């Protein structure tokens, strides 16, 4: 399994003289195409976990709008200028029973930048961190992503350490079986 910018390549590496590419999973393949991910822009793959018949891919995505230059200057755009609104850490699970044609089973995730992850048995534990933002008197709560799209986390599911005097970010935890 070779992780490189924008793709994950599954290779047959043994015996060495028979080296061949078995399949390729592209960044765009990590989310369902059914509209649940509308507005999400895939950014990068962060890591993988492999079980005998499952492949887990950790990736980053963001929501953003293309910036409009209205200051009277002429810009040469090499990359689109984007105003980022939110970052998301996603976990995509593939069935690799037939390694030559991996099949996306589901993708879940949460707001925040990817921090770390662990696989223990069949469970994957994912950690992300997101900045606490205010909008007027409201605090923007962490979001979760599943087959229904993005939704704000219920405030009753957010816990905090009362010993912490000041906090500037949410530490988001997710466990997936």
Buried (B, 14 or more C-beta within 10 A) or exposed (E): BEBEEEBBBBEEEEEEEEEEEBBBBEBEBBBBEEEBBEEBBBBEBBEBBBEEEBBBBBBBBBBBEEEEEEEEEEEEEEEEEEEEEBBBBBBBBBBBEEBEEBEBEEBBBBBBBBBEBEBEEEEBEBBBBBEEEEEEEEEBBBBBBEEEBBEEBEEEEEEEEEEEEEEEEBBBEBEBE
